[in-house]
Amino acid sequence: MSASVPRLVIAAPSSGSGKTTVATGLMAAFAARGLAVSGHKVGPDYIDPGYHALATGRVGRNLDAYLCGPELVGPLFLHGARGCDIAVVEGVMGLYDGAAGEGELASTAHVAKLLRAPVVLVVDASSQSRSVAALVHGFASWDPEVRVGGVILNKVASDRHEDLLREALEQAGVPVLGVLRRAAQVDTPSRHLGLVPVAERHAAAVEAVAAMAAQVSDGCDLDALTGLARSAGALSGAAWDAAEVVSSPPPPLPFPSSTRSAPSTPPVGSAPRTPGRPERPRPQAPDRPVVAVAGGEAFTFSYAEHTELLTAAGADVVPFDPLRDEELPEGTSGLVIGGGFPEVYAAELSANAPLRKAVAGLAESGAPIAAECAGLLYLCRELDGLPMCGVLDAGARMTERLTLGYRGAVAVGDSVLAAAGTRMRGHEFHRTVVEPGSGAEPAWGIRSPRPRVEGFVQRGVHASYLHTHWASEPGVARRFVERCRTS
């Protein structure tokens, strides 16, 4: 089977060049033309897909060749782009920047090759003129398998500046598909982990996306970009399907070369939700357990495929907001608390004592609870001195140090998510520390960048800093839902 969805990969020489502005603006501009647009983000980023969702009206999707493996990039893309007229894939970092020590793995260039998609290079031209030609030529010629189909010049100062840039690029042989002037209204605020999520600034985010769309529409050749997207090669294979993979999951991913061997003994050491109060569905049948999923402004980090896998495994997934809801959804049999910014909302989370008590009671009952990063902090005894749920006998606090990077992990023991020895790939991204860093029964053994154990497994709780993508190991969802039925 082969499929051909017109598609573009929006890349740049480095971070901060304007990829998010161009990609999001392009998605919104195509949507304004009446096209069904699918938005995707290379890598583990949870925030940019929220802006993509505003631009397209569809769930933003991630494509991560490290977390899910190169073989799932095409199927996951086809799943997200199903029924769409065009797809826009926003890259990560610089075009050729991948997982540390793993060559091209998980880079924008790698994903573009896996998708057989042309690349549009966004260049911050604010401090250069003729040198832009050497820069573009270098990126376009570095890897002959990567097809740079055009360039969009960002932060161009004047008509004279634009003339100089265009004249230089004529010699590079890469067409200029757009020129964008500096525009403050398209800027999006950032803080310690990147852009502020859409859920925290919905009205302002809508205005920013509209400004991006207007800037891209005015400054870019949308017809030429559409034509370039249509030149993408056909993809072989079928779209990823949650129901199919839950019933017969693929074998676990091998580790990349630097983390290939699991330690024989433990080493020493959204779908982004539409903002607002969701309507809570009631369970449809006794054998469909209710899995509550934390959302709202404090817990915005979630891959759409997780909810799809839980549903396919037989659960009724019910979102709730720990900032506002004083009770867990009726009939809750399991709880998933993903990533986000609990440190920003620590006072409000702490003030919601009834919900904290309900979460602690659910944990005491032995019900399955899966917590990642922000969820780990919420389950701790305290966060920056403020009381949290007290499920874990550990304290959490903000620090100045950023912990960031891909990780190869192995389950140290059995838990509600994985059997002992299960290998998964994950990603850490936080400026907090939990003390102690692991419990009597750790969640994961991690080999690099240093051997250590991490996280907590106690009764039905699995809590860890590690963000994982369950599409790489669908058995996680099946196991969790089964435990919800039997706990």
N, C-alpha and C positions, 0 to 999 in steps of 0.2 A: 504494500500500500504506500502511496506517496501523497503528499499534500503540499499545496503552495499557498501560503498566506503572505501577501506583500508585507515586507518588513524592513526596518532600518535599525541599525545600532548607532546610538549617539555616544561618541567617545570624545576623549580630549587628551592632550599631552600630559596633563597633571590634574590633580584635584583643584577646585576653585576656579576652573576655567569657564564655568557656566553650563555644565551638562544638564543640571536639573532644570534650569530656566528654559533651555532650548527643548529638552525632551518633553517637559510638561506643557510648555507652550505649544509645541507641535501636536501633541495629543489633543489638546483643547481646540486648536485651529482645525485639525482634521474632523473632529467631532462636530464643530460648527458648520462644516460642509455637509453634514448629514451622514458621515461615515461611522460605522461601528468600529471603535478603536480599542485595541487591547494594549494595556500598558504593562511593561515588565522592567525589573531592575536586576542588574547583575550583582551578585554577592548577597551578603546576609543582612543588608540594610532594611530596617522595618519602617523608616520614616518616609522616605521618598515615595514608596507605593501608596501612601495615604494621599499625597498630592496628585499622583497619577489617577487615583480613584475619583478625585474631584473633577479632573480634566475629562475623564472618559465616561463616568457614570457606571463603571465596572470595577470589580475588585482588582487591586494592583497585585501583581505576582512577582515572585523572586525566581531567578535562574542562577543557581549556585553549583558550579561543577565540582567544588570541594565537598560541600555538605551532602549533596545528592549523588555525586558521581557524574562524569561526562555523559554516560549512557542515558541519563534521565533528562538532560537539558532539552533535547528535542521533544520527547513525549510531554514534558511539563509545559513547554511552550505551546504545543498544539492544544493541550487541554485548556490553557488560559485564553488562547486566541480562537477557540471554537466559535464559529458563527460570525467572526469579525471580518471587516473589509480590509483592515490594515493594522499592523502592530508596530509599536515603537518601543525599543529596548534601550533603557538608559544604562550606560556603562558605570564602572567603578574605578576610582583613582585614575591613573594614567592608562592609556590603551594597553600597554604591555605589562602592567603591574599585576602579578598574581600572588598566590599563596607563598609565603616566605620560604625560600629554599626548595620550591617545587617547580621552578621554571615557569612555563606559561599557565600552569593549572589554575583555573578559576579567574583568569584575567579576562578583561573585556575582549581582547583579541581571540582568546581561546573560545569563548562563548560565540563570538561572531562566526568563527570557522565551523563550530558545531551546528550553528543555525544556517550556514551558507548565506549569510546576510551581508549586504554592503554596509560599510561604515561611513558615517558622516563625522568629520573631525571638527570639534568646536575649539577655536583658538582664541585665547585672550590676547588681543592685539594691542592692548593699551600702552605697552612700552616698547614697541618695535615697528619697523616698517619693512625694509627689504629683507631683513633676517627671517621674516615669516616664511619666505619661500624655502629656505634651507631647513627650517623646522618641519614644515609640511612634507617636503621631499623625503626627509629622513624617516618620518613615521610611515609614509606611504610605501617606502621601498624596503623597510626593515624585514618584513616577513611577506614573501610573495603570495602566500596563501590568504593574507588579509587584504581585502579589496576596499581601499579608501576611495569612495565614489564621489566625494566632494567635501568642501570645507565651509563652515559658517564662522565668520569673523565676529567676535564679541568685543564689546567695550571699545568700539571705534569712535574716535574723538570728533572727527569732522569730515566733510566731503573731501578735503585735500588728503587727509589721512587715508580715507577709503581708496582714493585714486592710487596712492603709492602702494598700498597693499595689493590691490588688484593687478597693477602693473608687474609687481614682483611675482605674484602667483601664476601669471601667464607662463612664466618660464618653468614652473614646477609641474605643469601639465595636470593640475587638479582643479576642477571647476569650482568657482565660488558660488555656493547655493544660497547664501544669505549674509547680510551685514546688519549687525545690531548695535545701536548706539547705547551709551550708558543710560540706565533707567533705574532710579531709586525705588520706584513703585513695585518692581518685580522682586526686590530683595525680601528674603524670609529670615526672621530672627533665628539665631543659634544660641546654644548654651553648651554645657560641658560634654554632651555626647552628640552634638550635631544640631540639625534643624529642630525647631519646636514642632511637635506633631500636630497634624490637622485637628485632632480632637480637642486640643487645648486652645485653638484660636480659629474656630471654624469660619466665622464671618470674615475675619481678616484674610484667612487662607483663600476663601472664595474670591475675594477681591484681587489677591496676588495672582491667582491662576488666571483670572480674566485679563489682568495686565500682561502676563506672560503670553497669553494667546494673541492679544492685540499686537504686542511687539513682534512676535514671530510672524504673524500674518502680514504685517507691514514690511518687515525686513527680509523675509525669505521667499524663495520661489517655490511655492507649495506644489505647483504642477511638476516641476523638475524633481522635487523630493518624492512625490508620488510615483513618478516614472522610475526613479532609482529603486524605490521599494519593490516595484513590480519585477525588477530584474533579479530578485533573490531566487536562488535555486530551490527546487522541490526538496522536501524532506521526506525520507522514507520512514516507514513505521507508523504505529498507531498512537493516538493521543493517550496520555495517562488517564486512568479511570480508577477512582477510589474504591468502588465496589469490587472491581476485578482484582486489584492488588491486595486488598484486605483478605479476600478469599484464598489467594495464592501468592503470597509476597515473594519478592525476589530474594536471593541469598544475600547475606550481609555484605556490605561494601568492604573490599580490602583496604588497608591503610595505604596512604601515599608512601613513597619510598622511605622517607625519614622516620616514619612511625609505623612501619609495616608489621612489626612483631608486637603482639600484645604481651604485657608482662605476665610471666608464669605465676608470680605471686604479686599481691598488691604492692606497688612501688612505695617507697618511703616518701614521707612528706606530711493589617490587619489584614479571619478576614477582617482588615481594617473595618471597624464598625462605623455606620453612619451615626454622627453625634446625636445625642438625645436619649431619652429613656426608651429602651426596646420593649416591645410587646412580648410577654412571656408565654410561649406555647405550653400547653399542658401535655403530659405524657400521653402517647397514643395507645400504648398497650402495656400490660404489666411486665412484659419481657423486654421493654425498651427503657433502660434506666436513664434517669435524668443526670446529665453531666453539666454542672454549672461552670461557666467560663468567665473569668474576671475581665471586665472591660472598663469603659470610662476613661477619663483623662489620665489616671495614674497607671493604667495597664493597657498600653496601646500596641505592644509588640506581639504580633501573632502572625503565623503563616496561614493563609486561607486553607491550605491543604489539611491542616490539623483538624479543623472543624469538619471538613468533608470526610476525612478518614474516620473520625469518631461517629459521625452519622452513618457512614457505610458499615461500620462495625456493629451498628444496632442501637446507638444511643440517641436520645433526644437532647440536643445541645441547647442550653438556655443561657444567654448572656445576662450578667448582672454588674452593677457598678458599686464597688466597695466604698466609694466616697459618699454614696447617697442611700443605698439600700441597707436597711437594718436587719434584713433576714436573707438567708440563702433562698434560692428558688424552691418552690414547694416540691417535695419529693426528691431533693438532691441526694444522689447516690455516689457521686464522685465530683471532684473539684479540680479544675485546671487554672493555674494562676501563672500567666506568662510574664514577659518582660515589660518594662516601662520606666516610670520615674516616681517610685514611691517616696524617694528622698525629697522631691519637690512638694509632695502632698502629705508629708509625714504627720503634720499636725491634724489635718482633716481625717486621715486614716485612723490615727490614734483616738480621735474624738468619737469615732463611730464604734463605741464599746459594744453595743449589741451584736454587730456583725463579727467583731473580733471574737466574742464569746461563742458565736455560732460556729465559726471556723474551727476554734479550739475543740468544741464539742464534736464536730464531725471527725476531726483527727483522732480524738479519744475513742470514738466508736470503731476505729479501724478502717473507715471508708477510704478508698483510694484518693490520694491528693498528689498531683504532679505540679511542681513549682519550679520555674526557671528564673534565675537572676532577680528581678523585682519580686517575684513570688517568693523566692528564698528569703529576701529581706522582710517581707510581710509576715512570714511565719516565725521570724525570730522573736526573742524576748523583748527586744527594743531596737529602735532605729534612731540614731542620733539622740539618745536619751529619752525618747518618747516610747511609751508602751505599744507593742504590736500584739500579735496573736498569742505569743508564748508557746507555740507548738514545739519549737526547737529551743533548747537551752543554749542559746548563742546570742551575742549582741552584734549589731551592724552599725557602721558609721561611714560617713563620707570621708574621702581622703583627696589629696591633690594628685595622686598617682593614677594614671590610666592603665588598666589592664586590657589588652587588646590582642586578638589573634585567633587563628584556627587551631583546633586541638583534635588529636586522635585520642579516643577514650575507649575503655573497656569496663563493662559493669563488674564491679568487685564481687557482688553477691546478688541473690535474687531480690527483685522488687516488683512493684505493681506495673512498672514499665518494661522491665527486661530481665531475662534470665542471666545468671552469672556467666560471664565470658562473652556476652553480647558486645560486639564492636560497633561503635558509632562515631561519626565525626561531628564536631561541634564548633562553636564560636563563643569566645568571651569578649565582653565589651562593657566595662563598668569602671567607676571611680569610687567604689565602696569596698569595704573589707568586712568579712564576717569572722568573728573570733569565738570559738575555734573554727577553723576552716572546714572541718569534717567531724562527723560523729563517730560513735563506736562502730557503726556500720556505714562506711562511706558509700557514696553513690557511684563514683567513677575512679578508676585508675588512669592517670594521664602521664604519658611518657615525656612529652616535650612541651615547652622549652626546658623543663626540668622534671624528673620523676616525682610524682606526688599522688596522694589520694585527695579527693575533693567531694564535698556534698554530704548529704544526710539521707539514710534510709532507716526509718523506724515505723514499725507496724505498716500502715498503708501509705505512709508519706515517702515521696521521692522528691528531694529538694536539692538544687544545684545551681551554680552560676552558669553552667553550660547551656547555651542555646542549641537545640538540635532541630533538624528538619525531618519529620516523621515519614515523609515520602521515601526516604532512604531505607527505612526499616518499618514497613506498615504493620508488622507484628506488634509494635508498641501500642498502637491504637486498639488492636484486637484484644491484646492482653489486658489493657486498662479497662475496657468495657466489660470484659468477662469478669474481672475482679469486682466491678461495680454491681454486677448481677449476683455475685456470690458472697459479698462481704456483709 
